[in-house]
Amino acid sequence: MAVILELAVQGAQMALVLLLAPLLTGFVRKVKARLLRRQGPSLIQPYRDLLRLMRKEVVLADNASWLFRVTPYLIFATTWVGAALIPTFAAGLTFSWTADLIAIVALLGSARFFLALAGMDVGTSFGGIGSSREVMIASLAEPAMLLIVFSLALVAGATQLSTVAAFMGSPEVGLRVSLGMSLIALVMVAIAENARIPVDNPSTHLELTMVHEAMVLEYSGRHLAMIEFAAFLKLLLYVSLISCVFLPWGLASAGAGLESLAPGVVAYVGKLAVCGVLLAVFETAIAKMRVFRVPDFLGAALMLALLGTLLLFVSRSL
């Protein structure tokens, strides 16, 4: 009976991230519209968009290969697995031993790799431009992400997320300069990886500046729905990662009863709401930067993560 309950809680977490991902995107859009004194779309508009795309017919280019057809499902599956592995409302679940930071970085890198290949598969100019820009962003974002992982591993003594969350929630951590640098670097990487302002504008299709949208211009129907759903899940993944590592309050402990899971769910939804408001305020207050300034932005994240790691090598107390 205990095994069935643990599997049910793990399945509930997988379903929860699937249900909340479009809602988080809709919430960010709504808050941004309110800040700009507009009515804005409904909170459930992303769900409607996904249903509308699922009903539409798929239109494929004549020279599209099997990779172009398979990529949307691969991207959705890898992103969903990565988002479901991160402890949301409870730690120490059945599959928590697989929730390793390096594994999550590898899953995100695999999704990016296949998306870049799909963008170049048809041979359009926009797809090639978007893929080259995506790889350029990845060449700086992934090293920064790995350095953040190394910093957390030096502090917590592990890369397993449940262990990291338990350590970060304990009084042993204290205030550390290295963790502050890692947090800022992780936020910058999350903004770049999710194609948010100032790196990219998710609400425009301007050919000269777009990155993510350029790679998916040739997709339609259910294929485009899978890619859009993966984008929603990716935003939720990074928000969940920041909440799990740096805001681990409210997480139910391993083996906790059902009465302890409800407060964990409430705390998790509250964290998503706070992070969504902060993201909307940030995107409203800042302008999009030029494409050739993106390496400077990510280079700063890389340097912050590197300095945080070096500080921990010099002194474990910093």
Secondary structure as UniProt FT lines:
FT   HELIX           2..35
FT   TURN            36..37
FT   TURN            43..44
FT   HELIX           45..55
FT   TURN            62..63
FT   HELIX           66..85
FT   TURN            94..95
FT   HELIX           96..98
FT   HELIX           101..121
FT   HELIX           125..156
FT   HELIX           161..168
FT   TURN            171..172
FT   HELIX           177..193
FT   TURN            194..195
FT   TURN            197..199
FT   TURN            202..203
FT   TURN            207..209
FT   HELIX           212..215
FT   TURN            216..218
FT   HELIX           221..246
FT   TURN            249..250
FT   TURN            254..255
FT   HELIX           258..285
FT   HELIX           291..293
FT   HELIX           294..314
FT   TURN            316..317
//
